[in-house]
Amino acid sequence: MNTLKTILSVLLLVIALPTQAQTVDEILANYYENIGGLENMKNLQGIKMKAKVTQQGMEIPLEITQLKDGRQMTVISFQGQEIKQGVYDGEVLWSTNFMTMKAEKSDAETTANFKLNANDFPDSFVDYKEKGYTAELLGTETIDGTETYKIKLIKEPLTVDGNQKEDISFYFFETENYVPIAMQSEVQTGQMKGMTQEVTMSDYQEVDGLYFPFSMTQGVKDGQSQPIIIESIELNPEVVDEAFAFPEEMATQESKE
């Protein structure tokens, strides 16, 4: 009987070894290999995505631009107008107010937090140790019927109402293909403060040798979510610098010329 128990214990240990042997860096190495290579990711200078979201039965086109130098911009096409949101030129963060249709700068705290996250192009895990981040494998967890590795990522602290707070996210990588299919984090401000926001990713497709998710959802965990369908992705797009500038600054510059 003792011999049988020993054999069973050894068998259970052997079965468990593949999961236990995985480390964060091994999972990330497999991830980058499967999506086209870490060096190719590092060489990216920018990404432009054309997408659409469905809201109240309407399809709303989006164009999202993210650049390696931190500049970002989302352009929403709605009722014949182009509305810019989350525009960051490297120093100033601004958006168009939906009510007044005028450009408004974000406050200093929001801008500082946004600037920290702008360092994560094209991926939060690229050179995460050099950026001072820490990552921890928490084991496996099933997400929508798929077994995943759950990784806890702690980035530079955010400032919330004048106080520093840890910036923690949880990523869920498929155990088979090693690609992330979900990300969860706590909402720090606004009406949803304290709730868990969740982004899901699926339908990975190849673009110039790299793979990106073409289907996403964004919302509250176990609650309502909004689907986002990516229609096309352009790598290293040409951009017009003035497109990121706050409109008042553009007007001032034009008056000087």
Secondary structure, 3 states (H helix, E strand, C coil): CHHHHHHHHHHHHHHHHHHHHCCHHHHHHHHHHHHCCHHHHHCCCEEEEEEEEEECCEEEEEEEEEECCCCEEEEEEECCEEEEEEEECCCCEEEECCCCCCEEECCHHHHHHHHHHHHHCCCCCCCCCCCCCEEEEEEEEEECCEEEEEEEEEEEEEEECCEEEEEEEEEEEECCCCCEEEEEEECCCCCCCCCEEEEEEEEEEEECCEEEEEEEEEEECCCCEEEEEEEEEEECCCCCHHHHCCHHHHHHHHHHC
